[in-house]
Amino acid sequence: MADARTIKNFATNVFDDRAMLERLPKQIYKKLKSAIEEGNRLEEDVAEVVATAMKEWAISRGATYYTHWFHPRTELTAEKHSSFLSIDTKKGIPLETFSGEDLIQSEPDASSLPSGGMRSTFEARGYTAWDPSSPAFVIPSEKGGTLCIPSVFISNDGTPLDMKTPLLKALTAVENRALKILKIFGNRNVKWVKVTMGPEQEFFLVDAEKSLKRPDILFCGRTLMGVLPPKGQQMEDHYFGSIHPRALSFMEDVAEMMGSLGMVVKTRHNEVAPCQFEFAPQFSEANLAVDQNQILMEQMRRLARQHGLRLLLHEKPFPSINGSGKHMNFSLVDSEGRNLLKPPTNQRKSLQFLTLLSSLLIGVAKYGGLLRASVATPGNMHRLGGNEAPPAIISVYLGDVLTQIMTQIEKGLPDEMPSKGLLDIGLSRLPTIRKENTDRNRTAPLAFTGDKFEFRAPGASQSPAGPLTMILAVWAWGMDQLLGKIESRLGSTDIADAALDAIRWAIVESKNIRFEGNCYSPEWVIEAKRRGLPIAETTYDALRLYLEPEHMELLSSLGIMTEKEIASLFETKIEQYNKTLEIEMTVMESMVWEGVLPAISKQICLEGNALKAIEHLNTNLQEWQEQLGSICEIKNNLLKSIQMLSNIRVKAQEMSSDEQSEFLTNEALPFMEGIRGMCDAAEKTIASEYWPYPRYRELLTLD
């Protein structure tokens, strides 16, 4: 049982159902809950009462300012603070004001946030609008706090410019269709279906003082050069090991802060790489889970600074050791509290489960490229395909038992079936499934893990909103397909036969993306190409999948994003990719010119003077002379290469964003790898007193 302090502190900084019940009149509370659950517009008089209660509650929690907190396309959050304090101009006395209009809408000057060409810089007007389906919360500070009102962000003409608006539309699309499926299978009492989600968050912690001496960590979030220490992760002793006291103290503070904000940090542990860790939350409604993950990342940054640490959320801060992902576990729950992806023991529920499962499979089979595009970031390109991360090929793992069941359904349900892993799913001709028999297959990008799916491809720094939106889009389409096939047969056959026929069709059509083997193997790449799966190894190639006509048609037909909005999203992501690479090139240039090249010169002088001092001795100095020659050669090659990299960067600036992305991917990235190799070779030969940056052996320890 949790200690009394933890329970007393839980959700104290959230204007949740408990706080609303305490502070709102019953009728106002009912109207607000109805608006939240049914998606209705909140009446002005109701908003006024809610605003007053929310203000009083926030002030009681120490808040002096409020902000409409939203998710622009930066993968971060944005906020513009407004004070509760105002002056009565007639009486000259201070007042604390916050109206219903203040609650519902704000107008930030957000022209500099990415819009993907949707508006010009002079078109500054944009609106944030309250999303009441996610509760307001207070972020405390040393001198007070800020009331944060979760909001969507739209331009003056109503075009969404954030990541939450498409997510809310995708949630509605899936939840409405899932409810329809439940009704077809006789669930008359179910009032709603909700998507649930729990994103695991991987991260690195390094000493803040050491990180300040690394420009690449400061400006890029990852190291652009560095030699691995003698002991990295090869002993596999960090994983699930005893948590370092500095990290544990940080983790405890994060858990306490997030507890006050209504999120339970369910697990914490060491990850595989040195100085790598993970948090995993308890499942919650998907919209809330996305908000909470964004809050978590920001609070982790803040609290790391307080502990003398630096948080690294980059997907691959150190090469040749594990990178960091954000494993998104998701499912469906109905108003009766049932997890709809948990294999049941009732016949109709079994068919219902397989219908929902098959809907996702057929959606991924048809539109898997959208999932690949959704996880395309500058950092994730360095992670995907590594031995700790799924490859950049979207496939689905179901496990032996579910795969056997699907194979037998495809063949026509013979009387005898293999009995491995029994859990009665209600049909006498089918075997039973037990979720313990469904392994995760850590190599699979999307895996069924017993009572949920796990999408392992998203990167650690990403907002979960983007990948989840695309998952829901393909799932909604798949539900439409199976609903259409079932409904077309209901007049001539019963629900069981109609559903089985639809499931059988989906099983056949989704074969191309179902794979039970090792996704790391070279053979899988060859097999995936044979199956016609989209293979996009670079971020640029993956982002272009957004523009596939069938992908744009899907999102627009579901009402999630218009074709104009999709093109805007693509432009935004391409621009971020280009700017990231430009920053990395600039930082690498400065680190080489200001640090590496002078260090090499010092080493050359040291070796040269020492060699000169013993030239009179009759000694064979060939190896020493060759070593000095190799150091000189490294410097000479670095001088040429760093100038060429500068030329590449300047040349790219003259290109269109699309041309720039392709050019930088094909030219700059390989060139930077070559420069990195030279810097690493230099680091191995240069004295510690001369090397200008903390080495990996210093960074990858918290001692």
Secondary structure as UniProt FT lines:
FT   HELIX           4..9
FT   TURN            10..13
FT   HELIX           17..23
FT   HELIX           26..38
FT   HELIX           44..60
FT   TURN            61..62
FT   STRAND          65..70
FT   TURN            73..74
FT   STRAND          81..83
FT   STRAND          85..88
FT   TURN            89..92
FT   STRAND          93..96
FT   HELIX           100..104
FT   STRAND          105..106
FT   TURN            111..112
FT   TURN            116..117
FT   TURN            121..122
FT   STRAND          125..130
FT   TURN            132..133
FT   STRAND          137..141
FT   TURN            142..143
FT   STRAND          144..155
FT   TURN            156..157
FT   HELIX           164..184
FT   TURN            185..186
FT   TURN            188..189
FT   STRAND          193..199
FT   STRAND          201..207
FT   HELIX           208..211
FT   TURN            212..213
FT   HELIX           215..220
FT   TURN            234..235
FT   TURN            239..240
FT   HELIX           245..260
FT   TURN            261..262
FT   STRAND          265..270
FT   TURN            274..275
FT   STRAND          276..281
FT   STRAND          284..285
FT   HELIX           286..306
FT   TURN            307..308
FT   STRAND          309..312
FT   TURN            319..320
FT   STRAND          328..334
FT   TURN            335..336
FT   TURN            340..341
FT   HELIX           347..374
FT   TURN            378..379
FT   HELIX           380..383
FT   TURN            384..385
FT   TURN            387..388
FT   STRAND          396..397
FT   HELIX           400..411
FT   TURN            428..429
FT   HELIX           435..437
FT   TURN            442..443
FT   STRAND          446..448
FT   STRAND          453..455
FT   TURN            460..461
FT   HELIX           465..489
FT   TURN            490..492
FT   HELIX           495..509
FT   HELIX           511..513
FT   TURN            519..520
FT   HELIX           522..531
FT   HELIX           539..543
FT   HELIX           544..547
FT   HELIX           549..557
FT   TURN            558..559
FT   HELIX           563..591
FT   HELIX           592..596
FT   HELIX           597..613
FT   TURN            614..616
FT   HELIX           622..652
FT   TURN            653..654
FT   HELIX           657..663
FT   HELIX           664..668
FT   HELIX           669..685
FT   TURN            688..690
FT   HELIX           696..699
//
